[in-house]
Amino acid sequence: MPKRNIVIITGLSGSGKSVALKALEDGGYFCVDNFPLTLLRDFLNLLPPDSDISRIGIGVDVREKDFLKEAKELISLLKKEHLTEIIYLEADPDVIKRRYRETRRPHPLGDDLDGAIEKERQSLHLMRELADRVIDTSSMTPHDLRNWILLNYSRPDDTKPVVTLLSFGYKYGIPQNIDLLFDVRFLPNPYFVPELSAKDGLQKEVREYVLKSREAEELLTRLGNLLEYLIPQFLKEGRHYITIAVGCTGGRHRSPVIVEELKKTLEKFPVRLSVIHREIQ
């Protein structure tokens, strides 16, 4: 039986499992939500060797109680027989509660959200321990999560490391799961220029205003030199995912400008680049 690529999406309700599974499907995976994993090996054995179903995404949540009891043994068998990866999604409880209030959907474990979230976290603790990746989606929009999944899983034959450049606003919180963080709040702020305030860092006028300052010029020179040293070291270490965050106060002016400039520096390296401007929708 040929080895197949299997990605299991699990984690807390409200953390983005449905978004992630749909993104896998858009990336060419055969996806099933709440498929009993105890039957997955039987399903795989029934597939003909030349089947087009070579990449499979499975959604698993707390309702699959029978599987959770045998999770360690089943996952171990799957990993021996196939290229199997587990992604565990989680988020801050306050963020999960806000998402449930916005969607008005019931939590699978009951109406007491605080109790349900904690009960689910405890029930899934083994899946979190078994996970190959634990992703905190608290600061991610559905669009961000979808892009991340597509970038990392839609091109399985591309072995280039992924470097994500992320601009954000400190007033909305520091992103999770980052490797390098740079604060550019000392740069001249276009927000206080009336004709630039409503624009963002992707527009020419704002970009020119930020980049004409001596501070920006020196910053880019220093950051460029630093990244030209660090990125090869990361690659030599075998790092496959690197996230670089750049923050300013609101995340709409200075940090997007700097991120776009750093992108030019990183384009010379053998990596796949992903750019996310969190506060620009």
TIBAZA-580519 format. One record per residue: x, y, z of N, C-alpha, C in turn; residue number from 1. Coordinates in steps of 0.02 Angstrom, whole numbers, plus 50000, padded with zeros to 5 digits. Layout:
BEGIN
SITE    n_px    n_py    n_pz   ca_px   ca_py   ca_pz    c_px    c_py    c_pz   pos
SITE       X       Y       Z       X       Y       Z       X       Y       Z   NUM
...
***
This chain:
BEGIN
SITE    n_px    n_py    n_pz   ca_px   ca_py   ca_pz    c_px    c_py    c_pz   pos
SITE   50042   49940   50000   50000   50000   50000   50044   50062   50000     1
SITE   50033   50109   49953   50074   50169   49951   50063   50213   50012     2
SITE   50116   50249   50031   50110   50296   50087   50071   50357   50063     3
SITE   50025   50380   50104   49985   50438   50088   50000   50494   50139     4
SITE   49987   50555   50119   49994   50612   50164   49929   50622   50202     5
SITE   49933   50617   50268   49873   50625   50310   49885   50683   50358     6
SITE   49840   50731   50358   49842   50787   50405   49780   50784   50448     7
SITE   49790   50778   50513   49734   50776   50561   49729   50845   50594     8
SITE   49671   50876   50586   49657   50941   50617   49615   50930   50680     9
SITE   49642   50951   50736   49605   50943   50799   49617   51005   50842    10
SITE   49588   51005   50901   49597   51062   50946   49531   51087   50974    11
SITE   49533   51146   51002   49475   51174   51038   49422   51200   50989    12
SITE   49360   51189   51007   49305   51217   50968   49310   51293   50970    13
SITE   49303   51324   50911   49309   51396   50908   49379   51420   50891    14
SITE   49425   51373   50882   49495   51393   50867   49509   51395   50793    15
SITE   49461   51373   50751   49470   51377   50679   49477   51311   50643    16
SITE   49455   51256   50673   49465   51190   50642   49428   51185   50575    17
SITE   49367   51211   50572   49330   51208   50509   49363   51248   50454    18
SITE   49389   51307   50472   49425   51348   50423   49487   51312   50398    19
SITE   49524   51282   50443   49585   51246   50425   49570   51187   50380    20
SITE   49518   51149   50396   49501   51090   50356   49477   51111   50286    21
SITE   49439   51164   50283   49416   51190   50217   49475   51214   50176    22
SITE   49524   51245   50208   49584   51267   50173   49623   51208   50145    23
SITE   49628   51154   50184   49660   51093   50159   49625   51067   50097    24
SITE   49558   51068   50100   49519   51045   50043   49533   51088   49981    25
SITE   49536   51154   49992   49552   51199   49937   49622   51187   49910    26
SITE   49666   51160   49953   49734   51146   49932   49743   51077   49900    27
SITE   49688   51042   49888   49692   50979   49852   49686   50916   49894    28
SITE   49670   50925   49959   49663   50866   50002   49591   50839   49999    29
SITE   49585   50773   50006   49520   50741   50016   49504   50748   50090    30
SITE   49453   50786   50107   49441   50803   50178   49374   50777   50203    31
SITE   49375   50753   50265   49315   50730   50299   49316   50757   50370    32
SITE   49261   50786   50392   49257   50812   50461   49223   50759   50504    33
SITE   49249   50750   50564   49222   50702   50613   49219   50631   50586    34
SITE   49267   50613   50544   49272   50544   50521   49301   50502   50577    35
SITE   49270   50445   50595   49297   50404   50650   49367   50378   50632    36
SITE   49417   50400   50668   49485   50380   50651   49497   50306   50663    37
SITE   49455   50275   50703   49461   50203   50714   49447   50165   50648    38
SITE   49412   50198   50601   49397   50167   50536   49444   50190   50481    39
SITE   49489   50237   50496   49530   50267   50444   49576   50216   50411    40
SITE   49608   50173   50451   49654   50124   50422   49616   50076   50376    41
SITE   49554   50057   50395   49514   50015   50351   49499   50050   50285    42
SITE   49483   50115   50290   49469   50154   50230   49530   50158   50185    43
SITE   49588   50169   50214   49649   50174   50174   49666   50107   50140    44
SITE   49652   50051   50175   49666   49985   50147   49620   49969   50088    45
SITE   49562   50001   50087   49514   49989   50033   49531   50028   49970    46
SITE   49573   50080   49976   49590   50121   49918   49636   50081   49871    47
SITE   49624   50083   49807   49670   50049   49760   49737   50085   49760    48
SITE   49791   50049   49746   49859   50079   49748   49866   50141   49704    49
SITE   49829   50143   49648   49835   50199   49602   49781   50252   49613    50
SITE   49750   50251   49672   49697   50299   49686   49722   50371   49685    51
SITE   49680   50416   49660   49697   50487   49660   49697   50517   49730    52
SITE   49668   50481   49778   49665   50507   49846   49732   50492   49880    53
SITE   49778   50539   49873   49845   50530   49902   49857   50576   49961    54
SITE   49815   50629   49967   49822   50676   50023   49754   50681   50057    55
SITE   49754   50669   50122   49691   50663   50159   49693   50709   50220    56
SITE   49639   50747   50229   49632   50789   50289   49573   50765   50330    57
SITE   49583   50757   50395   49532   50731   50440   49521   50780   50497    58
SITE   49458   50797   50510   49441   50839   50567   49421   50797   50626    59
SITE   49452   50809   50683   49437   50770   50744   49421   50818   50800    60
SITE   49366   50807   50835   49351   50850   50893   49332   50808   50953    61
SITE   49312   50842   51005   49301   50809   51070   49244   50759   51068    62
SITE   49201   50764   51017   49144   50718   51013   49164   50647   50994    63
SITE   49224   50638   50967   49247   50571   50948   49278   50537   51009    64
SITE   49238   50522   51058   49262   50497   51122   49297   50430   51117    65
SITE   49270   50384   51075   49301   50318   51070   49372   50322   51044    66
SITE   49383   50366   50995   49450   50374   50968   49498   50402   51020    67
SITE   49475   50451   51057   49519   50485   51105   49546   50436   51157    68
SITE   49509   50384   51172   49532   50335   51221   49591   50294   51193    69
SITE   49592   50286   51127   49644   50244   51096   49690   50286   51052    70
SITE   49690   50352   51061   49724   50397   51015   49798   50381   51006    71
SITE   49834   50369   51061   49906   50360   51057   49925   50301   51013    72
SITE   49891   50245   51023   49906   50184   50985   49888   50193   50912    73
SITE   49829   50222   50898   49807   50231   50830   49852   50279   50791    74
SITE   49871   50334   50823   49915   50382   50790   49983   50351   50776    75
SITE   50007   50312   50823   50071   50278   50813   50070   50232   50753    76
SITE   50016   50195   50744   50009   50150   50687   50005   50190   50621    77
SITE   49966   50244   50622   49960   50286   50562   50027   50314   50541    78
SITE   50067   50336   50591   50131   50366   50574   50181   50315   50547    79
SITE   50173   50252   50567   50217   50200   50540   50200   50184   50468    80
SITE   50136   50190   50451   50112   50169   50385   50107   50226   50335    81
SITE   50100   50288   50359   50088   50345   50314   50124   50407   50340    82
SITE   50127   50457   50297   50156   50522   50317   50102   50561   50354    83
SITE   50101   50554   50418   50045   50580   50459   50068   50638   50502    84
SITE   50028   50691   50502   50044   50751   50542   49981   50773   50579    85
SITE   49989   50794   50641   49933   50819   50682   49943   50893   50694    86
SITE   49891   50931   50678   49892   51003   50693   49840   51015   50748    87
SITE   49862   51043   50803   49816   51058   50859   49806   51133   50862    88
SITE   49744   51155   50855   49728   51226   50857   49698   51244   50925    89
SITE   49721   51301   50951   49693   51325   51014   49689   51401   51012    90
SITE   49657   51430   51062   49652   51503   51067   49637   51520   51139    91
SITE   49650   51583   51155   49635   51607   51222   49560   51599   51237    92
SITE   49542   51578   51298   49471   51568   51314   49427   51629   51300    93
SITE   49453   51689   51314   49413   51750   51300   49400   51758   51226    94
SITE   49449   51740   51185   49441   51744   51113   49389   51693   51089    95
SITE   49393   51632   51116   49344   51581   51097   49274   51602   51117    96
SITE   49266   51631   51176   49200   51653   51198   49173   51708   51152    97
SITE   49218   51754   51132   49197   51808   51087   49175   51780   51020    98
SITE   49211   51731   50995   49193   51701   50930   49125   51666   50934    99
SITE   49112   51632   50990   49048   51599   50998   48991   51650   51003   100
SITE   49004   51705   51037   48952   51757   51041   48938   51787   50973   101
SITE   48990   51795   50931   48980   51824   50865   48943   51776   50818   102
SITE   48957   51711   50822   48925   51663   50777   48859   51638   50804   103
SITE   48849   51645   50871   48788   51622   50904   48778   51546   50897   104
SITE   48832   51511   50890   48827   51438   50887   48839   51408   50956   105
SITE   48806   51351   50970   48816   51320   51036   48882   51282   51038   106
SITE   48913   51280   51096   48973   51240   51105   48953   51167   51109   107
SITE   48991   51121   51079   48971   51050   51080   48966   51020   51150   108
SITE   48995   51052   51200   48993   51024   51268   48945   51062   51314   109
SITE   48902   51105   51285   48852   51137   51327   48852   51212   51325   110
SITE   48803   51243   51359   48793   51315   51357   48838   51354   51405   111
SITE   48863   51320   51456   48909   51353   51503   48978   51357   51470   112
SITE   48991   51413   51436   49051   51418   51395   49115   51408   51434   113
SITE   49121   51441   51491   49181   51434   51532   49195   51361   51550   114
SITE   49143   51328   51574   49150   51258   51593   49163   51213   51532   115
SITE   49129   51227   51477   49137   51186   51417   49207   51192   51388   116
SITE   49234   51253   51386   49301   51263   51359   49353   51226   51401   117
SITE   49347   51231   51467   49395   51198   51511   49389   51122   51506   118
SITE   49327   51097   51503   49316   51024   51498   49345   50998   51433   119
SITE   49335   51036   51379   49362   51015   51314   49438   51015   51314   120
SITE   49468   51067   51345   49541   51071   51349   49569   51009   51385   121
SITE   49537   50989   51439   49560   50931   51477   49551   50866   51437   122
SITE   49494   50862   51401   49480   50801   51363   49529   50791   51305   123
SITE   49554   50847   51278   49598   50844   51220   49672   50850   51237   124
SITE   49689   50846   51301   49759   50858   51320   49806   50808   51287   125
SITE   49783   50745   51278   49826   50695   51246   49839   50712   51173   126
SITE   49787   50736   51138   49796   50755   51068   49845   50813   51063   127
SITE   49843   50858   51111   49891   50914   51110   49962   50888   51119   128
SITE   49971   50839   51163   50038   50810   51174   50063   50774   51112   129
SITE   50017   50742   51075   50036   50704   51016   50047   50748   50955   130
SITE   50025   50811   50958   50025   50854   50899   50095   50870   50875   131
SITE   50103   50873   50809   50166   50895   50779   50171   50971   50780   132
SITE   50114   51004   50777   50113   51077   50780   50055   51099   50824   133
SITE   50069   51145   50869   50017   51177   50910   50013   51250   50888   134
SITE   49956   51271   50862   49949   51338   50834   49898   51377   50876   135
SITE   49920   51434   50903   49875   51479   50939   49846   51527   50888   136
SITE   49780   51524   50878   49747   51566   50827   49716   51629   50857   137
SITE   49733   51645   50919   49701   51703   50953   49706   51766   50912   138
SITE   49765   51778   50882   49776   51841   50846   49767   51832   50770   139
SITE   49741   51775   50749   49733   51762   50677   49661   51770   50656   140
SITE   49650   51801   50599   49583   51803   50569   49574   51738   50530   141
SITE   49512   51721   50512   49502   51661   50470   49542   51665   50405   142
SITE   49549   51726   50378   49588   51735   50317   49661   51719   50329   143
SITE   49688   51741   50386   49758   51726   50403   49770   51651   50409   144
SITE   49724   51617   50445   49731   51545   50456   49726   51508   50390   145
SITE   49679   51527   50347   49672   51495   50282   49736   51502   50241   146
SITE   49763   51564   50239   49825   51576   50202   49883   51534   50228   147
SITE   49887   51528   50295   49941   51490   50326   49936   51416   50305   148
SITE   49876   51388   50308   49866   51318   50288   49884   51308   50215   149
SITE   49859   51353   50172   49872   51346   50100   49946   51352   50085   150
SITE   49979   51398   50118   50050   51408   50106   50091   51347   50125   151
SITE   50072   51316   50180   50112   51261   50207   50092   51192   50181   152
SITE   50031   51184   50154   50008   51117   50136   49983   51110   50064   153
SITE   49977   51163   50027   49950   51156   49960   50004   51136   49909   154
SITE   50068   51141   49929   50122   51123   49883   50170   51075   49919   155
SITE   50149   51012   49927   50189   50965   49966   50257   50949   49936   156
SITE   50266   50960   49871   50330   50943   49840   50381   51000   49845   157
SITE   50359   51058   49870   50404   51114   49876   50435   51112   49946   158
SITE   50500   51099   49950   50533   51090   50014   50566   51154   50040   159
SITE   50555   51210   50005   50585   51272   50029   50556   51292   50097   160
SITE   50597   51317   50142   50571   51343   50206   50523   51402   50195   161
SITE   50478   51411   50242   50429   51464   50238   50447   51520   50286   162
SITE   50454   51581   50260   50467   51639   50303   50405   51684   50299   163
SITE   50374   51696   50356   50315   51738   50360   50334   51806   50389   164
SITE   50318   51859   50352   50327   51928   50376   50259   51954   50397   165
SITE   50255   51977   50459   50191   51997   50488   50195   52067   50516   166
SITE   50151   52113   50493   50146   52179   50524   50086   52179   50571   167
SITE   50092   52216   50626   50037   52216   50675   50039   52280   50716   168
SITE   49985   52292   50754   49981   52349   50798   49985   52327   50871   169
SITE   50029   52358   50909   50037   52341   50980   49972   52351   51019   170
SITE   49932   52400   50998   49870   52414   51035   49820   52357   51030   171
SITE   49831   52311   50982   49786   52254   50974   49818   52189   50998   172
SITE   49877   52194   51027   49909   52134   51055   49965   52107   51012   173
SITE   50015   52078   51045   50072   52048   51009   50053   51980   50982   174
SITE   50068   51964   50919   50050   51899   50890   50084   51842   50926   175
SITE   50054   51783   50920   50083   51722   50948   50127   51687   50896   176
SITE   50167   51640   50918   50205   51596   50874   50252   51634   50828   177
SITE   50289   51684   50855   50336   51721   50814   50407   51705   50836   178
SITE   50454   51713   50790   50524   51698   50805   50565   51761   50816   179
SITE   50552   51814   50777   50586   51877   50784   50535   51933   50788   180
SITE   50547   51981   50833   50500   52037   50843   50538   52102   50841   181
SITE   50515   52149   50799   50546   52215   50793   50493   52269   50805   182
SITE   50511   52316   50848   50467   52372   50867   50489   52434   50828   183
SITE   50444   52462   50786   50463   52521   50745   50422   52582   50765   184
SITE   50400   52585   50827   50360   52642   50850   50400   52706   50855   185
SITE   50466   52703   50848   50507   52763   50852   50509   52801   50785   186
SITE   50484   52770   50732   50485   52803   50667   50432   52857   50663   187
SITE   50442   52908   50620   50391   52960   50611   50324   52929   50593   188
SITE   50271   52953   50625   50206   52921   50619   50159   52958   50570   189
SITE   50143   52928   50513   50097   52961   50465   50027   52972   50492   190
SITE   50010   52939   50546   49943   52946   50575   49928   53018   50594   191
SITE   49981   53055   50612   49972   53124   50634   49977   53174   50577   192
SITE   49983   53150   50516   49982   53193   50458   49911   53189   50427   193
SITE   49872   53242   50429   49802   53239   50409   49789   53204   50342   194
SITE   49829   53220   50291   49816   53190   50225   49839   53117   50220   195
SITE   49874   53091   50271   49898   53022   50270   49862   52977   50320   196
SITE   49829   53006   50368   49801   52968   50424   49754   52912   50401   197
SITE   49712   52926   50352   49663   52876   50329   49692   52825   50281   198
SITE   49753   52836   50259   49785   52789   50212   49822   52735   50252   199
SITE   49853   52688   50217   49891   52636   50251   49960   52628   50219   200
SITE   50001   52586   50250   50070   52579   50230   50081   52545   50163   201
SITE   50028   52522   50131   50035   52493   50065   50027   52545   50010   202
SITE   50011   52606   50030   50001   52660   49981   50064   52703   49975   203
SITE   50075   52727   49914   50137   52761   49897   50152   52820   49942   204
SITE   50102   52862   49957   50114   52922   49996   50139   52906   50067   205
SITE   50109   52855   50097   50130   52836   50165   50200   52805   50163   206
SITE   50211   52763   50114   50277   52731   50107   50332   52783   50100   207
SITE   50321   52832   50057   50371   52884   50045   50383   52925   50108   208
SITE   50330   52940   50146   50337   52980   50207   50380   52943   50258   209
SITE   50368   52878   50267   50406   52839   50316   50478   52830   50294   210
SITE   50488   52814   50231   50555   52796   50208   50602   52855   50199   211
SITE   50575   52916   50196   50618   52974   50186   50655   52994   50251   212
SITE   50634   52965   50308   50665   52983   50371   50733   52949   50379   213
SITE   50779   52983   50412   50845   52955   50424   50840   52891   50467   214
SITE   50793   52892   50515   50785   52834   50558   50765   52771   50519   215
SITE   50720   52780   50471   50698   52722   50431   50755   52695   50389   216
SITE   50793   52740   50360   50849   52720   50318   50900   52679   50358   217
SITE   50916   52704   50418   50965   52667   50459   50936   52602   50484   218
SITE   50871   52603   50503   50840   52541   50527   50842   52487   50474   219
SITE   50824   52503   50413   50823   52453   50360   50893   52426   50345   220
SITE   50942   52470   50349   51011   52447   50338   51031   52397   50392   221
SITE   51016   52413   50455   51035   52370   50510   50995   52304   50510   222
SITE   50929   52309   50497   50888   52248   50495   50908   52205   50435   223
SITE   50923   52237   50379   50944   52199   50321   51008   52159   50335   224
SITE   51056   52192   50368   51119   52157   50385   51105   52100   50434   225
SITE   51061   52113   50483   51046   52062   50532   51013   52001   50500   226
SITE   50963   52013   50457   50928   51957   50425   50973   51920   50376   227
SITE   51016   51955   50343   51063   51922   50297   51110   51875   50335   228
SITE   51121   51890   50398   51161   51845   50439   51117   51789   50468   229
SITE   51058   51807   50495   51017   51759   50531   50985   51706   50487   230
SITE   50957   51727   50430   50919   51679   50389   50962   51619   50368   231
SITE   51024   51629   50343   51065   51570   50327   51078   51525   50388   232
SITE   51083   51557   50448   51094   51516   50508   51032   51474   50524   233
SITE   50973   51504   50516   50910   51467   50527   50906   51409   50477   234
SITE   50922   51423   50414   50917   51371   50362   50967   51315   50375   235
SITE   51026   51333   50398   51077   51282   50413   51055   51238   50470   236
SITE   51017   51267   50516   50992   51229   50573   50935   51182   50553   237
SITE   50907   51193   50494   50853   51151   50471   50784   51178   50487   238
SITE   50780   51242   50505   50715   51272   50520   50674   51276   50457   239
SITE   50611   51254   50461   50568   51255   50402   50517   51311   50404   240
SITE   50506   51339   50464   50456   51393   50471   50486   51448   50514   241
SITE   50488   51508   50488   50515   51566   50523   50465   51623   50518   242
SITE   50446   51651   50574   50398   51707   50574   50431   51769   50602   243
SITE   50430   51823   50564   50460   51887   50583   50404   51938   50589   244
SITE   50396   51966   50649   50342   52015   50661   50371   52085   50669   245
SITE   50338   52133   50640   50357   52203   50646   50296   52242   50670   246
SITE   50304   52278   50727   50247   52311   50757   50255   52386   50763   247
SITE   50200   52422   50753   50196   52493   50771   50133   52502   50812   248
SITE   50113   52562   50826   50056   52572   50872   49991   52542   50847   249
SITE   49970   52563   50787   49907   52539   50760   49914   52485   50707   250
SITE   49974   52474   50682   49986   52421   50634   49964   52436   50563   251
SITE   49949   52500   50548   49923   52516   50481   49971   52559   50439   252
SITE   50021   52590   50471   50064   52636   50434   50137   52613   50432   253
SITE   50172   52621   50488   50244   52610   50488   50263   52536   50480   254
SITE   50232   52492   50518   50252   52422   50514   50239   52390   50446   255
SITE   50183   52404   50411   50175   52377   50344   50228   52401   50295   256
SITE   50248   52465   50302   50301   52492   50259   50366   52453   50268   257
SITE   50385   52443   50331   50448   52408   50346   50444   52335   50323   258
SITE   50387   52303   50334   50379   52233   50312   50389   52227   50236   259
SITE   50358   52273   50199   50365   52270   50126   50437   52281   50104   260
SITE   50475   52321   50140   50545   52332   50124   50587   52271   50142   261
SITE   50572   52240   50199   50609   52180   50220   50596   52122   50171   262
SITE   50537   52122   50142   50521   52071   50092   50572   52072   50036   263
SITE   50591   52132   50014   50640   52139   49960   50708   52108   49980   264
SITE   50725   52117   50044   50788   52089   50069   50787   52013   50068   265
SITE   50729   51984   50086   50724   51912   50093   50713   51875   50028   266
SITE   50695   51911   49976   50681   51879   49912   50743   51846   49882   267
SITE   50802   51865   49905   50864   51836   49879   50879   51766   49907   268
SITE   50842   51747   49960   50855   51682   49992   50809   51628   49963   269
SITE   50830   51564   49966   50789   51509   49940   50733   51491   49988   270
SITE   50685   51536   49996   50629   51525   50042   50564   51544   50007   271
SITE   50508   51520   50036   50442   51543   50014   50421   51599   50061   272
SITE   50402   51655   50034   50384   51713   50075   50308   51720   50080   273
SITE   50286   51733   50141   50215   51748   50154   50213   51814   50191   274
SITE   50171   51860   50168   50165   51926   50199   50093   51934   50225   275
SITE   50088   51951   50289   50022   51962   50320   50022   52031   50353   276
SITE   49976   52073   50335   49966   52138   50368   49903   52131   50411   277
SITE   49913   52113   50473   49857   52093   50516   49803   52146   50524   278
SITE   49823   52210   50527   49774   52262   50541   49747   52295   50478   279
SITE   49768   52272   50420   49743   52299   50357   49698   52246   50325   280
SITE   49634   52259   50322   49587   52210   50294   49567   52230   50223   281
***
